[in-house]
């Protein structure tokens, strides 16, 4: 099983001023001025059993790039295994060429998350981790530099990968939903 998604439009931003460090009584300072050098799309397949990630960066975000990523996954997963992909309902994932590619490979099984429920897909947790640790405060003079940073992060992450574990119980989640429903019932919405 692999949790698959794309993080599109990751910008290679070069900050015009160096980042100011965190200090006593003030937060880390980062300039709002930057130079844009382009974007990349990160495609990732997170293995929830091992915590490892297969990834590729692509210039664009179309069905062609998704197909190329599926070929990368296909080459990386031993042929003896069926491949179950947890994926959202993005149109690229349902493109006729993607559907034909999947139909020709019966070991692939697509499982789509419900609309507005992509947070259930564990690759989203991993996207938050890479954003916080490698991308958000970075300064990149080119897309190539940004992609190299992402690839280094993935390599280091996989070396120490561990599966995620839920810390909330089903009962605590249901209680939160119940409280939310009670608060919003009776509103004019």
MOFEN-V809539 format. One record per pair of residues at least 6 apart in sequence whose C-alpha atoms are under 8 Angstrom apart, sorted by sequence separation. I is the first residue (numbers start at 1). J is the second residue. D is the distance in Angstrom with one decimal. If there is no record, write none. Layout:
# MOFEN-V809539
i:I j:J d:D
i:I j:J d:D
This chain:
# MOFEN-V809539
i:21 j:27 d:7.7
i:22 j:28 d:4.1
i:46 j:52 d:6.0
i:47 j:53 d:6.2
i:77 j:83 d:8.0
i:87 j:93 d:8.0
i:92 j:98 d:7.8
i:102 j:108 d:6.3
i:118 j:124 d:7.5
i:119 j:125 d:7.9
i:140 j:146 d:5.7
i:21 j:28 d:5.0
i:22 j:29 d:7.2
i:46 j:53 d:4.5
i:58 j:65 d:6.7
i:113 j:120 d:7.4
i:20 j:28 d:5.7
i:21 j:29 d:6.5
i:45 j:53 d:5.5
i:46 j:54 d:6.6
i:113 j:121 d:7.4
i:19 j:28 d:7.4
i:20 j:29 d:4.6
i:44 j:53 d:6.5
i:45 j:54 d:5.1
i:19 j:29 d:5.8
i:20 j:30 d:6.3
i:44 j:54 d:5.6
i:45 j:55 d:6.4
i:19 j:30 d:4.9
i:44 j:55 d:4.3
i:135 j:146 d:7.9
i:18 j:30 d:7.4
i:19 j:31 d:7.1
i:43 j:55 d:5.5
i:44 j:56 d:6.7
i:17 j:30 d:7.8
i:18 j:31 d:7.7
i:42 j:55 d:6.9
i:43 j:56 d:5.3
i:56 j:69 d:6.9
i:17 j:31 d:6.2
i:42 j:56 d:5.9
i:43 j:57 d:6.2
i:55 j:69 d:8.0
i:16 j:31 d:7.1
i:42 j:57 d:4.5
i:43 j:58 d:7.6
i:134 j:149 d:7.1
i:135 j:150 d:7.7
i:15 j:31 d:6.7
i:17 j:33 d:7.7
i:41 j:57 d:5.4
i:42 j:58 d:6.5
i:134 j:150 d:7.0
i:15 j:32 d:7.8
i:16 j:33 d:5.8
i:40 j:57 d:6.3
i:41 j:58 d:5.1
i:15 j:33 d:6.2
i:16 j:34 d:5.2
i:40 j:58 d:5.8
i:41 j:59 d:6.2
i:15 j:34 d:4.3
i:16 j:35 d:7.1
i:40 j:59 d:5.1
i:41 j:60 d:6.4
i:54 j:73 d:7.2
i:134 j:153 d:6.8
i:14 j:34 d:5.3
i:15 j:35 d:6.5
i:39 j:59 d:7.1
i:40 j:60 d:6.9
i:41 j:61 d:6.4
i:130 j:150 d:7.8
i:13 j:34 d:6.0
i:14 j:35 d:5.1
i:13 j:35 d:5.7
i:14 j:36 d:6.5
i:13 j:36 d:4.9
i:14 j:37 d:7.5
i:43 j:66 d:7.7
i:85 j:108 d:7.4
i:87 j:110 d:7.1
i:89 j:112 d:6.1
i:130 j:153 d:7.4
i:12 j:36 d:6.1
i:13 j:37 d:6.2
i:83 j:107 d:5.8
i:84 j:108 d:5.9
i:85 j:109 d:6.2
i:86 j:110 d:6.4
i:87 j:111 d:6.1
i:88 j:112 d:5.2
i:89 j:113 d:6.9
i:11 j:36 d:7.0
i:12 j:37 d:5.3
i:13 j:38 d:7.9
i:82 j:107 d:4.5
i:83 j:108 d:4.8
i:84 j:109 d:4.7
i:85 j:110 d:5.0
i:86 j:111 d:4.9
i:87 j:112 d:5.0
i:88 j:113 d:5.1
i:89 j:114 d:7.6
i:11 j:37 d:7.3
i:12 j:38 d:5.6
i:43 j:69 d:7.1
i:66 j:92 d:7.2
i:81 j:107 d:7.3
i:82 j:108 d:6.1
i:83 j:109 d:6.1
i:84 j:110 d:6.0
i:85 j:111 d:5.9
i:86 j:112 d:5.9
i:87 j:113 d:6.0
i:88 j:114 d:7.3
i:89 j:115 d:6.9
i:11 j:38 d:5.9
i:12 j:39 d:5.8
i:66 j:93 d:7.4
i:82 j:109 d:7.7
i:84 j:111 d:7.1
i:86 j:113 d:6.9
i:88 j:115 d:7.6
i:11 j:39 d:4.4
i:12 j:40 d:7.9
i:45 j:73 d:7.8
i:10 j:39 d:5.2
i:11 j:40 d:6.7
i:63 j:92 d:4.8
i:9 j:39 d:5.3
i:10 j:40 d:5.3
i:62 j:92 d:6.2
i:63 j:93 d:7.0
i:88 j:118 d:6.1
i:9 j:40 d:5.7
i:10 j:41 d:6.1
i:67 j:98 d:6.2
i:8 j:40 d:6.6
i:9 j:41 d:5.7
i:10 j:42 d:7.7
i:63 j:95 d:6.5
i:66 j:98 d:8.0
i:8 j:41 d:4.2
i:7 j:41 d:5.7
i:8 j:42 d:6.2
i:63 j:97 d:7.7
i:67 j:101 d:7.9
i:87 j:121 d:7.2
i:6 j:41 d:6.7
i:7 j:42 d:5.1
i:63 j:98 d:7.0
i:86 j:121 d:6.8
i:6 j:42 d:5.6
i:7 j:43 d:6.4
i:6 j:43 d:4.4
i:5 j:43 d:6.0
i:6 j:44 d:6.3
i:4 j:43 d:7.5
i:5 j:44 d:5.8
i:4 j:44 d:5.7
i:5 j:45 d:6.9
i:3 j:44 d:8.0
i:4 j:45 d:4.4
i:3 j:45 d:5.3
i:4 j:46 d:6.4
i:2 j:45 d:5.6
i:3 j:46 d:4.9
i:2 j:46 d:5.4
i:3 j:47 d:6.4
i:2 j:47 d:4.8
i:3 j:48 d:7.3
i:1 j:47 d:6.4
i:2 j:48 d:6.9
i:1 j:48 d:7.4
i:8 j:61 d:6.8
i:48 j:122 d:7.2
i:46 j:122 d:7.2
i:46 j:123 d:5.4
i:45 j:123 d:6.9
i:44 j:123 d:7.3
i:46 j:126 d:7.7
i:2 j:83 d:7.3
i:4 j:85 d:6.4
i:1 j:83 d:5.8
i:2 j:84 d:6.2
i:3 j:85 d:5.8
i:4 j:86 d:6.0
i:5 j:87 d:6.3
i:1 j:84 d:4.5
i:2 j:85 d:5.0
i:3 j:86 d:4.7
i:4 j:87 d:5.3
i:5 j:88 d:7.2
i:1 j:85 d:5.9
i:2 j:86 d:6.2
i:3 j:87 d:6.4
i:1 j:86 d:7.4
i:57 j:147 d:6.6
i:55 j:154 d:7.7
i:53 j:154 d:7.1
i:37 j:140 d:7.9
i:40 j:143 d:6.8
i:37 j:141 d:6.7
i:38 j:142 d:7.2
i:39 j:143 d:6.3
i:37 j:142 d:5.4
i:38 j:143 d:6.0
i:52 j:157 d:7.6
i:53 j:158 d:6.5
i:37 j:143 d:6.4
i:52 j:158 d:5.1
i:30 j:137 d:7.9
i:40 j:147 d:7.5
i:51 j:158 d:7.5
i:52 j:161 d:5.5
i:51 j:161 d:5.0
i:52 j:162 d:7.3
i:50 j:161 d:6.8
i:51 j:162 d:4.6
i:52 j:163 d:7.8
i:50 j:162 d:5.8
i:51 j:163 d:4.0
i:50 j:163 d:5.2
i:51 j:164 d:6.8
i:49 j:163 d:5.8
i:48 j:163 d:5.5
i:47 j:163 d:7.9
i:48 j:164 d:6.9
i:4 j:121 d:7.8
i:3 j:121 d:6.1
i:5 j:123 d:6.8
i:3 j:122 d:6.2
i:4 j:123 d:6.3
i:5 j:124 d:7.7
i:3 j:123 d:5.5
i:7 j:127 d:7.3
i:15 j:139 d:5.6
i:13 j:138 d:7.7
i:14 j:139 d:4.6
i:15 j:140 d:7.9
i:13 j:139 d:5.6
i:14 j:140 d:4.9
i:12 j:139 d:7.2
i:13 j:140 d:5.4
i:14 j:141 d:5.4
i:12 j:140 d:5.2
i:13 j:141 d:7.0
i:12 j:141 d:6.9
i:13 j:142 d:7.9
i:12 j:142 d:6.0
i:12 j:143 d:5.4
i:11 j:143 d:7.8
i:12 j:145 d:8.0
i:12 j:146 d:5.9
